[in-house]
Amino acid sequence: MYKILFFSFFFSSLSFGGTIQCGGTVEKIGLHANNRILLKLSSMNTKVFICTIDAEWTVSGTSYKTSAETCKAMLSMLMHAKATKADMGAVWFDGDDVPESCNGWLEWKTTNVRHFMY
């Protein structure tokens, strides 16, 4: 009985955010106050915060983290992708602010980029 109560409490207290895969080209890449990077792909309706260049980036709803060094490398890759109009393939986004579709993002939301390869 106690095991059932423990596991019920444990799993009810966990928070799982959303995950979505978006693609296309890099339409916008920007820097905002507090050194945060914004990204908008062609399949997305608005820009979102994806990391910060001076601290570890964490968002609620995922255990994935992005270091400042990884953020800088990602910024460089995204700038190259924008300049060459490269197709980004699949970009995986995680976190509580992730919508059900790529064109459902709300303004000024945060996400973690888990994976991309182009």
C-alpha beads as a LAMMPS data file, in Angstrom:
LAMMPS data file: protein, C-alpha beads

118 atoms
117 bonds

1 atom types
1 bond types

-500.0 500.0 xlo xhi
-500.0 500.0 ylo yhi
-500.0 500.0 zlo zhi

Masses

1 110.0

Atoms # bond

1 1 1 0.000 0.000 0.000
2 1 1 2.788 2.418 0.916
3 1 1 4.615 1.619 -2.336
4 1 1 1.526 2.495 -4.349
5 1 1 1.143 5.803 -2.505
6 1 1 4.846 6.590 -2.928
7 1 1 4.843 5.929 -6.671
8 1 1 1.558 7.803 -7.128
9 1 1 3.016 10.842 -5.374
10 1 1 6.361 10.550 -7.171
11 1 1 4.909 10.377 -10.677
12 1 1 2.267 13.023 -10.032
13 1 1 4.973 15.480 -8.987
14 1 1 7.028 15.055 -12.168
15 1 1 6.654 17.691 -14.861
16 1 1 7.026 16.743 -18.501
17 1 1 7.145 19.487 -21.087
18 1 1 6.536 19.327 -24.784
19 1 1 8.776 18.273 -27.626
20 1 1 8.452 19.327 -31.239
21 1 1 10.473 18.962 -34.399
22 1 1 10.550 21.984 -36.731
23 1 1 12.472 22.522 -39.957
24 1 1 13.106 24.926 -42.774
25 1 1 15.623 27.715 -43.064
26 1 1 16.820 30.208 -40.460
27 1 1 14.682 33.318 -41.043
28 1 1 15.765 35.293 -37.980
29 1 1 18.591 34.991 -35.474
30 1 1 18.968 37.672 -32.836
31 1 1 20.472 38.805 -29.576
32 1 1 18.246 40.196 -26.828
33 1 1 18.955 41.805 -23.443
34 1 1 20.685 39.587 -20.893
35 1 1 22.626 37.932 -23.730
36 1 1 19.833 35.606 -24.840
37 1 1 19.672 34.272 -28.391
38 1 1 16.422 34.299 -30.396
39 1 1 15.661 31.971 -33.318
40 1 1 12.888 31.834 -35.918
41 1 1 12.839 29.089 -38.518
42 1 1 10.733 29.388 -41.682
43 1 1 8.267 26.812 -40.279
44 1 1 7.750 28.828 -37.077
45 1 1 5.290 31.704 -36.647
46 1 1 7.503 33.739 -34.287
47 1 1 10.910 33.845 -32.659
48 1 1 11.788 32.057 -29.396
49 1 1 14.652 32.249 -26.915
50 1 1 16.974 29.246 -27.308
51 1 1 20.023 29.916 -25.096
52 1 1 22.247 32.505 -23.462
53 1 1 25.877 33.180 -24.349
54 1 1 27.114 33.775 -20.804
55 1 1 25.467 31.125 -18.582
56 1 1 24.021 27.634 -18.608
57 1 1 20.552 27.642 -20.219
58 1 1 17.764 25.683 -18.589
59 1 1 14.026 25.774 -19.212
60 1 1 11.195 24.152 -17.315
61 1 1 9.795 20.918 -18.660
62 1 1 13.065 19.315 -19.749
63 1 1 16.259 18.086 -18.155
64 1 1 18.350 19.120 -21.180
65 1 1 20.720 22.033 -20.632
66 1 1 22.817 24.174 -22.969
67 1 1 26.162 25.537 -21.821
68 1 1 27.320 29.033 -22.775
69 1 1 30.036 27.474 -24.952
70 1 1 27.491 25.303 -26.774
71 1 1 25.257 28.347 -27.229
72 1 1 28.102 30.253 -28.892
73 1 1 28.854 27.301 -31.181
74 1 1 25.150 26.976 -32.018
75 1 1 24.960 30.723 -32.750
76 1 1 27.859 30.372 -35.183
77 1 1 26.232 27.395 -36.906
78 1 1 22.875 29.169 -37.145
79 1 1 24.494 32.312 -38.586
80 1 1 26.210 30.139 -41.217
81 1 1 22.917 28.386 -41.989
82 1 1 21.192 31.767 -42.427
83 1 1 23.953 33.165 -44.633
84 1 1 23.941 30.103 -46.893
85 1 1 20.144 29.632 -46.788
86 1 1 20.735 26.030 -45.694
87 1 1 17.797 23.762 -44.925
88 1 1 18.039 22.977 -41.208
89 1 1 16.441 19.560 -41.551
90 1 1 14.938 18.666 -38.174
91 1 1 15.462 20.892 -35.128
92 1 1 14.186 19.346 -31.882
93 1 1 12.789 21.777 -29.286
94 1 1 11.934 20.804 -25.680
95 1 1 10.273 22.505 -22.700
96 1 1 6.998 23.656 -21.192
97 1 1 6.576 26.494 -23.728
98 1 1 6.744 24.166 -26.749
99 1 1 3.472 24.215 -28.734
100 1 1 1.756 21.330 -30.517
101 1 1 2.719 22.672 -33.953
102 1 1 5.603 24.750 -35.298
103 1 1 3.286 27.627 -36.169
104 1 1 1.788 27.722 -32.663
105 1 1 4.591 29.452 -30.731
106 1 1 3.667 32.337 -28.454
107 1 1 5.743 35.535 -28.374
108 1 1 8.810 35.681 -26.109
109 1 1 8.731 32.008 -25.050
110 1 1 11.749 29.896 -24.098
111 1 1 12.818 26.476 -25.297
112 1 1 15.821 24.224 -25.337
113 1 1 17.311 23.046 -28.625
114 1 1 18.035 19.379 -28.055
115 1 1 19.344 18.433 -31.477
116 1 1 19.860 19.584 -35.039
117 1 1 22.061 18.612 -37.950
118 1 1 22.287 20.248 -41.349

Bonds

1 1 1 2
2 1 2 3
3 1 3 4
4 1 4 5
5 1 5 6
6 1 6 7
7 1 7 8
8 1 8 9
9 1 9 10
10 1 10 11
11 1 11 12
12 1 12 13
13 1 13 14
14 1 14 15
15 1 15 16
16 1 16 17
17 1 17 18
18 1 18 19
19 1 19 20
20 1 20 21
21 1 21 22
22 1 22 23
23 1 23 24
24 1 24 25
25 1 25 26
26 1 26 27
27 1 27 28
28 1 28 29
29 1 29 30
30 1 30 31
31 1 31 32
32 1 32 33
33 1 33 34
34 1 34 35
35 1 35 36
36 1 36 37
37 1 37 38
38 1 38 39
39 1 39 40
40 1 40 41
41 1 41 42
42 1 42 43
43 1 43 44
44 1 44 45
45 1 45 46
46 1 46 47
47 1 47 48
48 1 48 49
49 1 49 50
50 1 50 51
51 1 51 52
52 1 52 53
53 1 53 54
54 1 54 55
55 1 55 56
56 1 56 57
57 1 57 58
58 1 58 59
59 1 59 60
60 1 60 61
61 1 61 62
62 1 62 63
63 1 63 64
64 1 64 65
65 1 65 66
66 1 66 67
67 1 67 68
68 1 68 69
69 1 69 70
70 1 70 71
71 1 71 72
72 1 72 73
73 1 73 74
74 1 74 75
75 1 75 76
76 1 76 77
77 1 77 78
78 1 78 79
79 1 79 80
80 1 80 81
81 1 81 82
82 1 82 83
83 1 83 84
84 1 84 85
85 1 85 86
86 1 86 87
87 1 87 88
88 1 88 89
89 1 89 90
90 1 90 91
91 1 91 92
92 1 92 93
93 1 93 94
94 1 94 95
95 1 95 96
96 1 96 97
97 1 97 98
98 1 98 99
99 1 99 100
100 1 100 101
101 1 101 102
102 1 102 103
103 1 103 104
104 1 104 105
105 1 105 106
106 1 106 107
107 1 107 108
108 1 108 109
109 1 109 110
110 1 110 111
111 1 111 112
112 1 112 113
113 1 113 114
114 1 114 115
115 1 115 116
116 1 116 117
117 1 117 118
